[in-house]
Amino acid sequence: MGVAITPCLETIVKIAKYPKGTKFGLVCISNEFQFKVQSALQSTGLDVDIIATTSRELNDVKNIVNSSDVVIVSPGRRKEVKAIV
């Protein structure tokens, strides 16, 4: 589980080190953060399988966590996601 306010180069490098086929989940507060992360990954040319949610519904977040190998989390959702993980 990684926590970031905006996607930084260090985070993108960490993501790039995972093997192809790794399933990433993204749990964040805003659609803006979601699009920033997805845009940053696309701009690097990484072919990343990522599913995202801004939902506050517990089952939606659990589905992301359970169907992902790696979960990326914005700081505002850290405690919530950590409790699920």
C-alpha positions in Angstrom: 0.0 0.0 0.0 1.5 3.3 -1.1 0.3 6.7 0.0 0.7 9.9 -2.0 -0.8 13.4 -2.4 0.2 13.6 -6.0 1.9 11.0 -8.1 5.7 11.6 -7.9 8.5 10.2 -10.0 9.6 7.9 -7.1 6.1 6.4 -7.0 6.0 5.9 -10.7 9.4 4.2 -10.6 8.2 1.8 -7.9 5.1 1.0 -9.9 7.3 0.3 -13.0 9.3 -2.3 -11.1 6.3 -4.5 -10.7 6.0 -7.3 -13.4 3.6 -6.9 -16.2 0.2 -8.3 -15.3 0.3 -6.8 -11.7 -3.2 -5.6 -10.8 -3.2 -2.1 -9.2 -6.0 -0.6 -7.2 -6.4 3.0 -6.5 -8.5 4.4 -3.6 -8.7 8.1 -3.4 -11.0 11.0 -2.3 -11.3 12.9 -5.6 -11.7 12.1 -9.3 -8.9 14.7 -9.8 -6.4 12.7 -7.9 -7.5 9.5 -9.8 -7.0 11.2 -13.1 -3.6 12.6 -12.1 -2.4 9.2 -11.2 -3.7 7.6 -14.3 -2.4 10.4 -16.5 1.0 10.2 -14.9 1.2 6.5 -15.6 0.0 6.8 -19.2 2.4 9.6 -19.9 5.3 7.3 -19.0 4.2 4.7 -21.4 3.5 2.1 -18.7 0.9 -0.4 -19.5 -0.7 -0.7 -16.1 -3.8 -2.6 -15.2 -5.4 -0.2 -12.7 -8.9 0.0 -11.2 -9.9 3.0 -9.1 -12.6 4.2 -6.8 -13.5 7.3 -5.0 -16.5 5.6 -3.4 -17.0 5.7 0.4 -19.0 2.5 0.3 -17.1 -0.2 2.3 -17.9 -2.9 -0.1 -16.6 -0.9 -3.1 -13.3 -0.3 -1.3 -13.1 -4.0 -0.2 -13.6 -5.1 -3.8 -10.7 -2.9 -5.0 -8.4 -4.2 -2.2 -9.4 -7.8 -2.8 -9.0 -7.7 -6.5 -5.6 -5.9 -6.5 -2.0 -7.1 -6.0 -0.9 -3.5 -5.1 -3.1 -0.7 -3.7 -2.3 2.9 -4.2 -4.0 5.2 -1.6 -4.4 8.9 -1.2 -3.5 10.2 2.3 -7.1 11.0 3.1 -8.1 7.4 2.7 -5.1 5.8 4.4 -6.7 4.8 7.7 -9.8 3.4 6.1 -7.9 1.3 3.6 -5.3 0.2 6.1 -8.1 -1.2 8.3 -9.3 -3.3 5.4 -5.9 -4.5 4.3 
